[in-house]
């Protein structure tokens, strides 16, 4: 069966990058397995969108996400909340506070921040660990299920968030149709995801830190804009989307290239007393897109 482009639907997709194959137990949300994917990457000759040549079985992906329990992110709460506040500010410049839904909300930092600002917040999270943490720790309304199975009322949200989600989905267009049905007319969608058209992504190729086992879509700004337009959204803003983490966290990511380098850099940061400082490095390879649902 021929592969169709997930962004434009075109059939002219060609080999783009060879990667180390992930399958079975290696298909996990590993954030330092750079250059590992379910299959080689192909690129659409029409719109430039990049995706895996062969998608892993749907049930295999679902189980991988359900089992994620990466507690290291809990230690980075301060930075993740700061990142969430920046996203909420961008949303609030476009719609009044009302109901917000975070699809793929992880442990609920954005939803917790939203409730503190006066939003009525709901979330959906496939990870059993993360959904339980969000409910138990913050008292949030979070459904532990997949996006397509969540029970959510139609046209009931002023805003929907898909942060670090769309790149994981075999059928991103179907998800956008679902999101459009959840939004009130004129509501907004905020997406944050890797930008495969960035200079860093193109320079690093298969060794780019966003080429990891559970990423199956690699959007560029034009291919994402095209996909959103095909599913009833008008893009209003595209910008870079740096994340706030500690120096310690960012240096630990070097393990994906060299464990020796990561340990040496961490030791230097600790000796200088900066390991726990919060930083916002902008490599310009992660984008934030705000799109509005038409009437």
Secondary structure as the mmCIF struct_conf table of DSSP 4:
data_model
#
loop_
_struct_conf.conf_type_id
_struct_conf.id
_struct_conf.beg_label_comp_id
_struct_conf.beg_label_asym_id
_struct_conf.beg_label_seq_id
_struct_conf.end_label_comp_id
_struct_conf.end_label_asym_id
_struct_conf.end_label_seq_id
HELX_LH_PP_P HELX_LH_PP_P1 UNK A 2 UNK A 5
TURN_TY1_P TURN_TY1_P1 UNK A 6 UNK A 8
BEND BEND1 UNK A 11 UNK A 11
STRN STRN1 UNK A 13 UNK A 17
STRN STRN2 UNK A 20 UNK A 21
HELX_RH_3T_P HELX_RH_3T_P1 UNK A 24 UNK A 26
BEND BEND2 UNK A 28 UNK A 28
TURN_TY1_P TURN_TY1_P2 UNK A 31 UNK A 32
TURN_TY1_P TURN_TY1_P3 UNK A 34 UNK A 35
STRN STRN3 UNK A 36 UNK A 37
BEND BEND3 UNK A 38 UNK A 39
STRN STRN4 UNK A 41 UNK A 44
TURN_TY1_P TURN_TY1_P4 UNK A 45 UNK A 47
STRN STRN5 UNK A 50 UNK A 52
BEND BEND4 UNK A 53 UNK A 54
HELX_LH_PP_P HELX_LH_PP_P2 UNK A 55 UNK A 57
HELX_RH_AL_P HELX_RH_AL_P1 UNK A 58 UNK A 66
TURN_TY1_P TURN_TY1_P5 UNK A 67 UNK A 67
HELX_RH_3T_P HELX_RH_3T_P2 UNK A 71 UNK A 76
HELX_RH_AL_P HELX_RH_AL_P2 UNK A 77 UNK A 92
TURN_TY1_P TURN_TY1_P6 UNK A 93 UNK A 94
BEND BEND5 UNK A 95 UNK A 95
BEND BEND6 UNK A 97 UNK A 97
STRN STRN6 UNK A 99 UNK A 103
TURN_TY1_P TURN_TY1_P7 UNK A 104 UNK A 104
TURN_TY1_P TURN_TY1_P8 UNK A 106 UNK A 107
BEND BEND7 UNK A 108 UNK A 108
HELX_RH_AL_P HELX_RH_AL_P3 UNK A 109 UNK A 116
TURN_TY1_P TURN_TY1_P9 UNK A 117 UNK A 118
STRN STRN7 UNK A 120 UNK A 124
HELX_RH_AL_P HELX_RH_AL_P4 UNK A 128 UNK A 138
STRN STRN8 UNK A 142 UNK A 143
BEND BEND8 UNK A 145 UNK A 145
TURN_TY1_P TURN_TY1_P10 UNK A 147 UNK A 149
TURN_TY1_P TURN_TY1_P11 UNK A 154 UNK A 155
STRN STRN9 UNK A 157 UNK A 163
BEND BEND9 UNK A 164 UNK A 164
HELX_RH_3T_P HELX_RH_3T_P3 UNK A 166 UNK A 168
TURN_TY1_P TURN_TY1_P12 UNK A 170 UNK A 171
HELX_RH_AL_P HELX_RH_AL_P5 UNK A 172 UNK A 182
STRN STRN10 UNK A 183 UNK A 194
TURN_TY1_P TURN_TY1_P13 UNK A 196 UNK A 197
BEND BEND10 UNK A 198 UNK A 198
HELX_RH_AL_P HELX_RH_AL_P6 UNK A 199 UNK A 204
HELX_RH_3T_P HELX_RH_3T_P4 UNK A 205 UNK A 207
BEND BEND11 UNK A 208 UNK A 208
TURN_TY1_P TURN_TY1_P14 UNK A 209 UNK A 210
TURN_TY1_P TURN_TY1_P15 UNK A 213 UNK A 214
STRN STRN11 UNK A 217 UNK A 218
HELX_RH_AL_P HELX_RH_AL_P7 UNK A 221 UNK A 230
TURN_TY1_P TURN_TY1_P16 UNK A 231 UNK A 232
STRN STRN12 UNK A 233 UNK A 240
STRN STRN13 UNK A 245 UNK A 246
HELX_RH_AL_P HELX_RH_AL_P8 UNK A 247 UNK A 252
HELX_RH_3T_P HELX_RH_3T_P5 UNK A 253 UNK A 256
TURN_TY1_P TURN_TY1_P17 UNK A 257 UNK A 257
HELX_RH_AL_P HELX_RH_AL_P9 UNK A 259 UNK A 272
TURN_TY1_P TURN_TY1_P18 UNK A 273 UNK A 273
TURN_TY1_P TURN_TY1_P19 UNK A 275 UNK A 276
STRN STRN14 UNK A 278 UNK A 279
BEND BEND12 UNK A 284 UNK A 284
STRN STRN15 UNK A 286 UNK A 293
#
